[in-house]
Every structure is written in C-alpha cells, then in structure tokens.
Amino acid sequence: MPITAQEVYNQVVRTLPSTEQLRLANLILNELVEQNISDSDTWTERDRFDTMNFSLQHFAILFPEDEARC
C-alpha cells in the first residue's frame, strides 16, 4: 500500500523533536538542491537564499534564546 507524504509526516515527523524536524527539512532541501532536475525545476540562487532564510527564521522562532548568541 503506497504511503503519502502526509502519512509520513503524521506518523514519523510530528513525533520528532523540533531540532530533528529542522535537521530532516534541511536534509530534504539539500537533496533537492543537489539533484540534477530539469531546467524548469532548477533552483535559482534566489530560491536557495529564500530557503536558507526561511530555515533560519524558523530556527529563531523555535529557539529564541539561541538568537542572542548568534
């Protein structure tokens, strides 16, 4: 029986601590960036910047006490 992304998220990802969820998101995004995909799906430098910016903002929301140390 095929498993959907939503099922994986509900059964596995949601049970992980926030730091592991962020680590998983980073792994997935890095894999997508590194894949040789067609030109229509190629990530631009702006796409990468936006993704990194979003990840850093999300981290700052999850761990506001760490922001003062950065």
TIDO-143420 format. One record per residue: residue in one letter; z negated, x negated, y of N, C-alpha, C, O in turn. Coordinates in nm, 3 decimals. Each point is the difference from the previous one (the first is absolute). Example, Ala and Ser with C-alpha at 12.3 -4.5 7.8 and 13.67 -1.06 7.14 Angstrom:
REM TIDO-143420
<node A,<-0.780,-1.319,-0.569>,<0.000,0.089,0.119>,<0.000,-0.090,0.120>,<-0.066,-0.104,-0.002>>
<node S,<0.138,0.139,0.107>,<-0.006,-0.082,0.119>,<-0.073,0.077,0.109>,<-0.017,-0.051,0.111>>
END
This chain:
REM TIDO-143420
<node M,<0.000,-0.084,-0.117>,<0.000,0.084,0.117>,<0.000,-0.090,0.125>,<-0.085,-0.088,0.012>>
<node P,<0.180,0.110,0.081>,<0.006,-0.084,0.120>,<-0.123,0.021,0.089>,<-0.054,0.110,0.010>>
<node I,<0.014,-0.217,0.053>,<-0.114,0.007,0.091>,<0.052,-0.019,0.142>,<0.086,-0.084,0.025>>
<node T,<-0.137,0.163,0.067>,<0.045,-0.007,0.139>,<-0.089,-0.094,0.080>,<-0.110,-0.035,-0.042>>
<node A,<0.161,-0.005,0.157>,<-0.080,-0.083,0.090>,<-0.127,0.073,0.041>,<-0.106,-0.061,0.012>>
<node Q,<0.116,0.192,0.009>,<-0.117,0.078,0.039>,<-0.107,-0.002,-0.110>,<-0.119,-0.008,0.028>>
<node E,<0.164,0.015,-0.154>,<-0.095,-0.004,-0.111>,<-0.068,-0.137,-0.009>,<-0.120,-0.008,-0.023>>
<node V,<0.197,-0.098,0.041>,<-0.057,-0.135,0.000>,<-0.101,-0.013,0.112>,<-0.110,-0.054,-0.018>>
<node Y,<0.147,0.104,0.134>,<-0.092,-0.006,0.114>,<-0.130,0.074,-0.029>,<-0.109,-0.052,0.020>>
<node N,<0.123,0.175,-0.069>,<-0.119,0.082,-0.026>,<-0.088,-0.057,-0.110>,<-0.123,0.002,0.011>>
<node Q,<0.184,-0.054,-0.117>,<-0.076,-0.044,-0.116>,<-0.049,-0.144,0.009>,<-0.101,-0.036,-0.059>>
<node V,<0.173,-0.047,0.133>,<-0.035,-0.142,0.003>,<-0.037,-0.048,0.140>,<-0.111,-0.049,0.022>>
<node V,<0.203,0.062,0.071>,<-0.018,-0.060,0.132>,<-0.120,0.057,0.073>,<-0.077,-0.076,0.060>>
<node R,<0.059,0.206,-0.063>,<-0.112,0.062,0.071>,<-0.135,-0.047,-0.052>,<-0.100,0.007,0.072>>
<node T,<0.096,-0.054,-0.196>,<-0.127,-0.045,-0.057>,<-0.034,-0.144,0.040>,<-0.113,-0.045,-0.021>>
<node L,<0.209,-0.027,0.077>,<-0.022,-0.139,0.040>,<-0.077,-0.007,0.131>,<0.010,0.089,0.083>>
<node P,<-0.087,-0.197,-0.065>,<-0.063,-0.022,0.131>,<0.108,-0.021,0.107>,<0.113,-0.037,-0.033>>
<node S,<-0.147,0.059,0.156>,<0.096,-0.011,0.110>,<0.069,-0.135,0.005>,<0.120,-0.008,0.027>>
<node T,<-0.194,-0.098,-0.052>,<0.061,-0.134,0.005>,<0.107,-0.015,-0.108>,<0.103,-0.062,0.024>>
<node E,<-0.127,0.117,-0.141>,<0.099,-0.008,-0.107>,<0.120,0.090,0.029>,<0.113,-0.034,-0.036>>
<node Q,<-0.135,0.149,0.100>,<0.111,0.085,0.039>,<0.090,-0.073,0.099>,<0.123,0.005,-0.011>>
<node L,<-0.184,-0.073,0.107>,<0.076,-0.076,0.098>,<0.075,-0.116,-0.067>,<0.115,-0.027,0.034>>
<node R,<-0.180,-0.040,-0.127>,<0.064,-0.109,-0.073>,<0.121,0.052,-0.079>,<0.105,-0.064,-0.003>>
<node L,<-0.121,0.179,-0.061>,<0.110,0.061,-0.075>,<0.115,0.037,0.092>,<0.116,-0.025,-0.033>>
<node A,<-0.147,0.085,0.147>,<0.105,0.035,0.096>,<0.075,-0.124,0.045>,<0.122,0.002,0.013>>
<node N,<-0.195,-0.110,0.010>,<0.063,-0.125,0.041>,<0.091,-0.055,-0.109>,<0.111,-0.045,0.028>>
<node L,<-0.156,0.050,-0.152>,<0.083,-0.047,-0.112>,<0.128,0.082,-0.011>,<0.108,-0.056,-0.019>>
<node I,<-0.120,0.187,0.031>,<0.117,0.086,-0.010>,<0.098,-0.027,0.114>,<0.120,-0.012,-0.023>>
<node L,<-0.172,0.003,0.145>,<0.087,-0.022,0.115>,<0.067,-0.137,-0.008>,<0.119,-0.013,0.031>>
<node N,<-0.192,-0.089,-0.072>,<0.059,-0.133,-0.014>,<0.110,0.000,-0.105>,<0.105,-0.063,0.019>>
<node E,<-0.127,0.133,-0.129>,<0.101,0.008,-0.106>,<0.127,0.068,0.053>,<0.111,-0.044,-0.029>>
<node L,<-0.129,0.150,0.105>,<0.116,0.070,0.056>,<0.078,-0.087,0.097>,<0.123,0.002,0.002>>
<node V,<-0.195,-0.079,0.079>,<0.065,-0.088,0.096>,<0.080,-0.109,-0.072>,<0.109,-0.036,0.043>>
<node E,<-0.164,-0.016,-0.153>,<0.064,-0.110,-0.071>,<0.115,0.043,-0.090>,<0.083,-0.083,-0.037>>
<node Q,<-0.076,0.210,0.002>,<0.108,0.046,-0.088>,<0.134,-0.011,0.069>,<0.011,0.019,0.121>>
<node N,<0.089,-0.050,-0.199>,<0.136,0.000,0.052>,<0.055,0.141,-0.014>,<0.054,0.038,-0.104>>
<node I,<-0.069,0.039,0.212>,<0.046,0.137,-0.001>,<0.122,0.013,0.089>,<0.028,-0.090,0.080>>
<node S,<0.044,0.199,-0.092>,<0.124,0.016,0.075>,<-0.025,-0.008,0.150>,<-0.111,0.022,0.047>>
<node D,<0.217,-0.055,0.027>,<-0.012,-0.018,0.145>,<-0.058,0.122,0.069>,<-0.074,-0.014,0.098>>
<node S,<0.104,0.132,-0.146>,<-0.052,0.121,0.065>,<-0.151,0.012,-0.016>,<-0.065,0.071,0.077>>
<node D,<0.010,-0.140,-0.176>,<-0.144,0.005,-0.023>,<-0.071,-0.130,0.036>,<-0.119,-0.015,-0.026>>
<node T,<0.190,-0.078,0.086>,<-0.058,-0.129,0.034>,<-0.100,0.015,0.114>,<0.025,0.070,0.098>>
<node W,<-0.137,-0.137,-0.113>,<-0.102,0.003,0.104>,<0.039,-0.094,0.112>,<0.037,-0.115,-0.025>>
<node T,<-0.046,0.162,0.147>,<0.025,-0.085,0.115>,<-0.127,-0.074,0.036>,<-0.107,0.029,-0.053>>
<node E,<0.120,-0.123,0.142>,<-0.118,-0.072,0.048>,<-0.097,0.099,0.067>,<-0.122,-0.015,-0.010>>
<node R,<0.177,0.113,0.077>,<-0.083,0.103,0.065>,<-0.075,0.082,-0.105>,<-0.117,0.033,0.019>>
<node D,<0.184,0.001,-0.130>,<-0.066,0.074,-0.108>,<-0.120,-0.079,-0.052>,<-0.108,0.056,-0.021>>
<node R,<0.129,-0.184,0.000>,<-0.108,-0.085,-0.051>,<-0.115,-0.008,0.100>,<-0.117,0.006,-0.038>>
<node F,<0.152,-0.020,0.166>,<-0.102,-0.005,0.104>,<-0.080,0.130,0.004>,<-0.123,-0.003,0.005>>
<node D,<0.193,0.115,-0.008>,<-0.067,0.130,0.004>,<-0.092,0.019,-0.121>,<-0.111,0.052,0.014>>
<node T,<0.156,-0.096,-0.130>,<-0.081,0.012,-0.121>,<-0.125,-0.086,0.010>,<-0.110,0.044,-0.034>>
<node M,<0.127,-0.167,0.080>,<-0.114,-0.089,0.016>,<-0.098,0.057,0.103>,<-0.121,-0.001,-0.020>>
<node N,<0.175,0.051,0.131>,<-0.084,0.057,0.105>,<-0.079,0.119,-0.052>,<-0.119,0.012,0.027>>
<node F,<0.185,0.076,-0.102>,<-0.068,0.115,-0.057>,<-0.112,-0.045,-0.095>,<-0.110,0.053,0.004>>
<node S,<0.140,-0.152,-0.088>,<-0.100,-0.049,-0.095>,<-0.122,-0.056,0.072>,<-0.114,0.025,-0.040>>
<node L,<0.138,-0.100,0.145>,<-0.112,-0.058,0.075>,<-0.082,0.108,0.071>,<-0.122,-0.008,0.005>>
<node Q,<0.190,0.109,0.050>,<-0.072,0.109,0.064>,<-0.083,0.078,-0.102>,<-0.114,0.037,0.027>>
<node H,<0.172,-0.014,-0.143>,<-0.072,0.071,-0.107>,<-0.123,-0.080,-0.043>,<-0.107,0.057,-0.019>>
<node F,<0.123,-0.187,0.004>,<-0.112,-0.085,-0.037>,<-0.110,0.007,0.106>,<-0.118,0.008,-0.033>>
<node A,<0.157,-0.010,0.162>,<-0.098,0.005,0.109>,<-0.076,0.133,-0.001>,<-0.118,0.004,0.035>>
<node I,<0.185,0.103,-0.075>,<-0.067,0.131,-0.009>,<-0.099,0.001,-0.117>,<-0.111,0.051,0.012>>
<node L,<0.154,-0.108,-0.125>,<-0.087,-0.002,-0.118>,<-0.119,-0.092,0.018>,<-0.109,0.028,-0.050>>
<node F,<0.129,-0.139,0.120>,<-0.103,-0.101,0.013>,<-0.019,-0.040,0.147>,<0.033,-0.113,0.038>>
<node P,<-0.083,0.204,0.044>,<-0.012,-0.030,0.144>,<-0.092,-0.117,0.031>,<0.017,-0.066,0.103>>
<node E,<-0.115,0.039,-0.188>,<-0.091,-0.111,0.026>,<0.071,-0.135,-0.015>,<-0.043,-0.099,0.059>>
<node D,<0.151,0.094,-0.136>,<0.075,-0.125,-0.019>,<0.086,-0.031,0.122>,<0.037,-0.116,0.020>>
<node E,<-0.004,0.216,0.061>,<0.089,-0.018,0.114>,<-0.061,-0.097,0.101>,<0.073,-0.077,0.064>>
<node A,<-0.204,0.079,-0.048>,<-0.065,-0.087,0.096>,<0.013,-0.146,-0.039>,<-0.003,-0.088,0.086>>
<node R,<0.017,0.061,-0.214>,<0.011,-0.138,-0.048>,<0.141,-0.055,0.014>,<0.018,-0.122,-0.006>>
<node C,<0.082,0.207,0.024>,<0.140,-0.045,0.006>,<0.034,-0.060,0.134>,<0.113,-0.042,0.021>>
END
